[in-house]
Amino acid sequence: MGITVNQRILRTWSVEGILQSNPNDVVSTTWLVKKHVGIFSRGFNVYFGGGAHNTWGGETPNRGIDGVFGMEMSISRVNVSLDYK
């Protein structure tokens, strides 16, 4: 279970924070910076970026780097996205 907050900081850039946990009491945070590129129409984008994560709990807490790519569609104030991290 988790929560994601995504904020556009410049016209084509955004930052995203992810806080998540699992039933094994492992908690992780991920911070990403993403570049958005419009395709087809104004409300349809692909994006890519990277960042870092930190994990606590379990047997071995760890830190690492992450990459992300995906696509998103915006209709009015609703945004739907699909990505791979």
N, C-alpha and C positions, 0 to 999 in steps of 0.2 A: 504494500500500500504506500502511496506517496502523493506528493503535491509538486506541481511545476508552476513556476512564475516566469513569464517571458515578457521582456520590455524592449520595444524599439528604441534605440538610442540615437541613431542617425537614419537618414532616408533608407539606406539599404543594409543597415547593421542592427543586430539585436543582441541582448545578453539574456541568458536563461539560467535559472537556478532550479535544481531538482533535489528534493529531500525525500528519501524513501527508506522503508524498513521491510523486513520479512519476518515470518514466524519464528526464525531462529535467533531473534534479538540482534540482528545485524542492521546497523543504520549506516546509510551513505549519503553524502552530499556530492553533487556534481555542478560545476560552473562551466558554461559554454559561451563562446562568442560566435555568432553566425552571420554570414554574408548572404543576403537574399538577392536573387536574380529573377526578374520578371520574364515570363514566357507566355505566349498566347494572348493574354489579356492582363489588365491591371491587377485583378484579384487572384491571379494564379502565379505562384512562384516556386522555384526550386531554391534550396539553400544548402550550405555546407559550412563547416567550421570545426572548431576544436576547443579543448579546455582541459580541465583536471577533475579528478574525483578523490575523495577521502572516505575510507570505510572504517567503522568502529564496531567492536563486538566480535563474536565468533572467536576462533582460535588465533587468527593472524590479521590484525588491522593492517590496511595497506593504503598506499597512495599510487596514483597513476595518471596517465594522460588519456584523453578520449578524443575521438573524431565523430562527426555526425554529418549525415546528408539526408535530404528528404524533400518532400514537396508539400505545399500548403495552398489552400483555397479560402479566400475570404468573401463572405457574402454579408453585406451590411457590417455589423459589429461582431459577427460570429466567424471564427477561424477554425478550420479543420485541417489537421496535418497528419502526415504519415512519414516517419523517419526511421533510420537505423543508426544506432549509437554503438 
